[in-house]
Amino acid sequence: MTATVPAPEHLILIVEDDPALRLGCVQAMQLAGLPVEGVASAEQALTRIMQGGVGVVVTDMRLPKADGLSLVRLCQQHDKALPVIMITGHGDINLAVDAMRSGAYDFIPKPFAPEHLTEVVRKALEKRLLSLEVGQLRRQLAFRNGIEGKLIGKSAAMAAVRKLIMDVADSPVDVLVHGETGCGKELVAQALHDCSGRREQPFVALNCGGMPDNLLDSELFGHEAGAFTGAQKRRIGKIEFAAGGTLFLDELETMPMPMQIKLLRVLQERQLERLGANQSVPVHCRFVAATKENLQDKARDGSFRTDLYYRLNVVNIVLPPLRERREDIPMLMTHFGLLAAERFHRPQPEISAEQMSRLMQHDWPGNVRELRNVADCLVLGVPNAVLGAPSGSASPVADAGGLPLAEAVERFERELIQAELERQGGNVARCAEALKVAKTTLHDKIRKHGLQS
C-alpha cells in the first residue's frame, strides 16, 4: 500500500471579529484566486490551524478574549514557519512591534486597500511554500544513503547517471567521466568505487595537471632506489598502491604524451614496470579517468592519443552542468546549507523566495562547486556575487533592542525608505509607488530623516 502525498499547505485563514471586515478580507482573497476561510476568534483560529492545511494567518490585533499578539505566540509554538500578518489600528504600532519581535511576518495598519492585503499575503504564502519545500528536502536528504547521498538530484539527468553507475559498478570495465569543472566528476568515481565489490580496497585519486613528466611518471608507476638522482629508496606508484581498488585520474587531457603511451600499455597488458626496474608488476585496479575537454577533438588535432581515447571510452558517463538541471538546485542548496551549518557551528538560515529565484536564474559557470560556495557564504552571513548581501542583515525591528518605541519606529521607517531609494536609484516617484505613499509625504519623510534622493 502506497502512502498519498499531502497537498501543499496554502489556505489563507482570516481572523477578524468584525463580520463586515472579515467578509471584505475573505472576498479580497477569493478575487485573488486564493483559498480562504474566515473565523471570528483566536480560539476558532487555533482549532482550524490544528487541523492542518493553513498556509498564512491574517489576524486583527484586537480580538475578544485572546488577542492577536497571543495568537502570534501560540502559532509560533505550534509552527515557527507559519507566517502571521497583523492588522493594526492607528494606536497599535507598539503592539505591532511586539508582534514582529514575537515572530509575526508583517503588519498592515488600518485603513488598507484590498490590493495591498493581497500583495502581502502572496509574499507570505511564497515564503510558507518555500519553507515547506525546504523541510521536505531536508527529510529526503536525511533518509538518503549510498549513491543518492553522494550524487544528489531529482532531475532525470542525474537519475540516469546514478542508474548507469549502478549498472557498471561491479564490472571490471574502465570508465571515462566527462563534465565541466565543478560538476562532481570525482564524486562519480567515488560512487563507482563504493557501489562495487572493491569498496574495502583503496580509492586513489591523482590529478594529472600541472605535474612535471618525471614526477608524474614516479607518482603513477613508482621507481626503484637509484632510478634517478634523489631516488634513495623504492617508491610504490599510485597504480600499484590502488591494487584491488580504484584509481581515479583527473584532468586526463593534460597528461603528457609519453605518459599517455605508458598508460596505454598498462591498460592493455595490465602490467607495469617501476622506473629503473626490469621486472613487471601485475595491475589489479580499475581505472576511472575524468576530463572536461572533448578528447575526440583533441585526438583529431594530435594532442591526445586516439588509441588511449578508445581504450578508455568503453563506458562514458556524462555529467550535465548545473544550468541544465536547475530543478536540482533547491535540494543541493539545502544539502550544502546543512553541511555548512554543521561545519561552521552556525544555524542554517532560511532561503527567501527572492533568493531562490536568483539561484534558479543564475548561469552557474562554476557548477555545483560554485553553489556550495554560495551556501557557505549564506551560512556565514557574508555577501556573495549570486545573492548579494545576506538576507535580513539589517532588520531594524529585530535590532531595536531596548530603544524607546518612537525611536525604534523612526529607525525602522528611515532604513526602509533608504533601502527603497537605493533600489530605485534615488527616484522619489518610483520609491513612493513601491512604498505605497504619496510623493509629497515621502518628500517630507526624506527631509525629516536627512536622506538623499
N, C-alpha and C positions, 0 to 999 in steps of 0.2 A: 504494500500500500504506500503510495507516494503522498507526501505532505504538500498541501497547496501553499503557494507563496502569498502572503497577505498583500493587499494593495497598499501603495504609499499613503501615509497619513497626510491628508490635505484639507480636512474640514475646517472652516472658519467658525469659531464659537463667539457669538456676541453676548456679552454680559451687561445688561442695562435694565434698571428697574422702571425707567420711563417708557411706557409702551410705544409712544409716538417716535421717540428717538431710536428705540430698539428696532422698530419696523423700518425706519429710514436707513439704518445701517444694514439691515438684512437685505433690503431691496438694492442698496448700492452694490453689495457683494453679488447678488443674483444677476444684476445688469452686467457685471464684470465677468460673468460666467464661472463664478467660484461657488462651490458647495458651502452652504451656511446653515447654522442653527442659531436661534436666539433663546436665551434664558434670562430670568429676572433677578437672580441672586447668586452670590458666591457659592452657596451650598448646592444649588442646582448645577452650577458650572463644574464643581468638583465631581459630582456624581457622573456627569457626562464625560469628563476627562478620564475618569477611571475606566470607562467603558472602552476607551481607545479610539483611534482614528482622528483625533483632533490635531490639526497642524498649526494653527495660530489662535490665540485667545485675544479678543478685544474687549476690555472691561472699563466701565466707568469707575472713577476714583471713589465716588460717593455711592455706597450701596447699603441696603438695610442689613443689620447685624454685622457680619464680617465685611469690611470694606475692600476696595480694590488692592490696597497695599498688602493686606493679609492674603488675598488671593494670589498675588505675585509670589509671596514667600511659600505658600502651600504648593504652587505649581513648581517652584524650584526644588522643593523637597521631593516631589513626585517625579519630575523630569527636568533636569537642568537645561536641556536643549530646547524646551518648548518656549517659543517666543510669546511674550505677553506685551500687548500695546495698551497703554493707559490713555483714557480720555479724561482730561482735567478741566476744571473750571478756572476762572480768572484768578482766584486766590489760592490755587493748589500747587503753585510752582515748587514750593518747598517739599510738598509730598511727592511731587513728580521726581525731584532729585533723589529723595529717599528710595523711591521705587526703582530708579535706574541703578542705584547702589545695591539694591536687593536682587537685581538681575532682570529687571524689565527690559524689553527690547527697545522701546521708544515711547514717547508720549505725544499726544495731539491735543493742543488747547482748543477749547470751545470759543467761538463757533468755528466749524471747519467745513470745507467743501467735500462732498462725497468723493470727488475725484482724488483729493489728497488722501483720504482714508484708504481708498482702493490702492493707491500707489504704495503707501507704507505697508499695507497688508501683503501686497505682492512681493515686496522685497523681503519681508519677514518669512513668507512662505518659501521663497527661494532658499533662504538660509536654513529653514527647517528641513526641506527635502535634501539639501546637500549634507546636512548633519546626519540624517538617516542613512544616506548612501555611504558616507564615511564609516558609520557604525557597522553597516552590513559588510563593508570591505574589511574592516578590522576583524570581524568574526570569521570571515572567509580565510583571511591570512593566518589567523590563529590555528585553524584546522588544516592548513596546507603543510604537507611534508614531501620529502622526496623531490622529484623533478619539478613539481608545481611550486615548491617552496624556493627553488633556485631560479627557474625561468618563469617569472610572474607575468600574467597577462591573460585576459579572456578573449582576445581577438582570435579570429580564425587563423591568422598567420602564425601566431605563437602556438596555438593548438597543433598546427601541422608540424612545427619544429619539434615540439615535445613528442609527438607520435613517431616521427622519423627517428629520433634519438632512441626511443624505447624499442623500435623495430630492429635497430642495428647494434644496440649497446652490447649484447652478449656475443656478437660475432667478432672474429679477429680482424675484420676489414679495417684498413686505414681510412681516415676521414679528412676531408678538406672543408673548412668553415670559412664562408665569405661574408663580410659585413663591414659597414663603415666603422670608423673609430668610435669607441664608446658604446657599441651595441651589445656587448657582453659575450664576445667570442670565447674568452677563457671560461666563462660560466657554462657554455655549451660543452667544452672539453671536460670540465669537471663533472657535469651531469652524465656524459658518456661513461666516464670512469666509475662514478658512484652507482650507476644503474647496471653495471656489468659484474661479472664474476671476478674482476680484477680489483674490486673496491678495497680489499685488505692489503693490496700491494701499493708501492709508491706512485703518487701522481707528481710528475716532474715537469716544471714549466721553464722554458727558455725563450727569451726574446732575441731574435736573430739580428735586430737592427743595431747599428752603431758599434759593432764589435769588430776589432781587427781580425784579419784572416787567421793568424796563428793562434790567437786567443780563442776564437770560435772553434777552431779545429780541436784544441785541447779540451774545451768545455764539452763539445759533443762526443768526441771519440776517445778522450783520455790520452795519456802519454806514459812512457816508461822513464825511469830515472836516467838522466843523461841524454834524453832525446834532443834537448836544446839547452842553451845557456840558462841556468837558473832552475832547471828541472832536476831537483835533488832527490826526489823520490817518485814512485809510481803514483799516477792520479787516475782514478776511475771517472770516465766521462758520463755525461747525462744519459746517453743511450743505454750504457751498461748499468748505470745506477737504477734506471727505471725497469729493470728486469721483472717480468711478471705483471707490470702495471701499465701506465700510460705516459707517453712523452708528448708534451704539448709544445709545438714550435710556433711562436707568434711572429708576425711580420715576416713571413716566409719570403715575400717578394724582395726583401733586402739582402737575402743570403748571397754571398759572392759566388761566382761561377765555379771556382774549384771546389767549394763546399757542396754545391749542388751535385757535382759529379760524384763525390764521395758518398753523399746521402743516397743518391740513386742506387749505387751499388749495394749499400746496406739494405735498402728496401727490397731489392731484387734477390739478394743472396741470403739475407737475414744473418749476416755475419759482419764483424768489423775488426779492424786492426788498430790497436792503440798506436799513437805516434811513436816511432822508434822501436816498434815490436815486429816480430816476424811471424807470430802465431795469431790465428784468427780466434775471435771470441764469439760464440753464438748470441744472437739477439732475440729476446723473447718479449719485447714490449710492443704495445700498439702505438702507432703514430697518429696524432691529430695535429694537422697544420692549419694555420689561420692566416688570412690575407685580407687587406682592404682594397687591393688592386685587382683588375681583371687579368689573371695570369695567362689566359689565352692570348690576349692582346700583347702582353709582354713576351710571350713565346714567339709571336709573329715578328716582333721587332728585334728579337735576338737577345733580349736582356734576361730571359728565363728559359731554362731548358724545356723543350717540348715533351721529351720523354719523361722527365720528372713530373711535369704537369699531369700527363695522362696516367702516370703510375699512382699519383696521389688522388686524382679526381675519380675515384671509384664511387664513393658516397659523398655528395656535395650538399652541405647544409647551408642555406642562405638565410641570414638573419635580416629581417626587414628593419629599416631605420625607424625611429620613434615617430616621425612625422607621418608614416604610412600605417601606424596602428595607434591612433590618438585615443581610441576607446580604452587603451590600457593605462593612460596617464593617471586617472584617479586612483586606481589600485596601486600603481607603482609609487605615487606620491605618498599615499597612506603608509605603504610599507617602509619607504625610506624615512618618513617622518617618525615612525615608531622606532626604527633603528637609531636615528639621530637623537631622539629624546632619551633613549637608554644610554647611548654613548656619552652624551654631554650632561646627563643628570638634570635635564630640563623637562618641563611639561610639554606635551605635544600641542601646539596651537591649532585652533580651528582655521580651516581654509574657507574664506568667504566665496560667495558666488562670483564676485568680480575677479578674485584671484584665480579661481578655477577656470574662468573664461579666458584669462590671459595665458594660463598654462596650455589650454586647448588650442589657442590661436598661434602660439609660438612655433617657429620652424625647427627648433632643436638641432642645430648643427653639431652639437656635442653629444646628441642622443641620450641614452639612459644615464650615462655618467654626468652629463650636464644637469639632468633632472635631479639626480642625487645631490649635487652641489646646491641646487635651489632649496631642496628640503633641509639641508644642513643650515643654510642661511636663515630660513624661516624659523627653525627651532632655536637658533642662537639669537634671533631678533636683530639681525644685521641686514642692511639693504642688499639687493641683488639686481642684476640687469633685467631679469624677467618680471619680477613682482614689484620692483622699486622698494620704497620704504616699507618697513614692517607694518602690517595691518593693525590699527588700534594703538600705534606707538604714541599718539598724543591725544588721549581721551581726557578732556578737562573735567568731565563728571567723575570719572574713576579716580583722577589725580587730585581732586579738590581738597582731600584730606580734611583738616579742621578749619578751613576757610569759612568766614561768615557767609550766609546764604546769598545775600545780594552780590558779594564779591565773586562767589562761585558761579552764579548765573551770568554775571558780566563777562567773566573769563570764558565761559562756555560760548557766549554769543560772539565775543571778539575773535576767538580762534576758529569758530565755524565760518564767520564772514571772511576772515583772512585766507582760510583754506580754499573757499569757493572763488575768491578773487584770483588766487594763483591759478586755479583750474581754468578760469575763464580769461586768463591773460590780462586782467585788470579791467575788463569790460563790465561796467556797472549794470548796464541794461540786461546783459545775459545772466549776470550774477543775481540780479533781482528776480528774474524769471525762474532761475534754478531754486532760489530760496523761497519763492512764492511770497514776496513782499513788494510793496510799492517802491518804485525807483526813488521817489523823494524820501521815503522812510529810510531806505538803505543809505542814501547820501548822508542823512542826519547821523546814522549809526557809524558810518565810516569816519565822519568828522569827530564824533564823540570818542571813538576808540583810537583816534590818531593813526588810521590806516592810510595806505597809499593806493589810489585807484589807477 
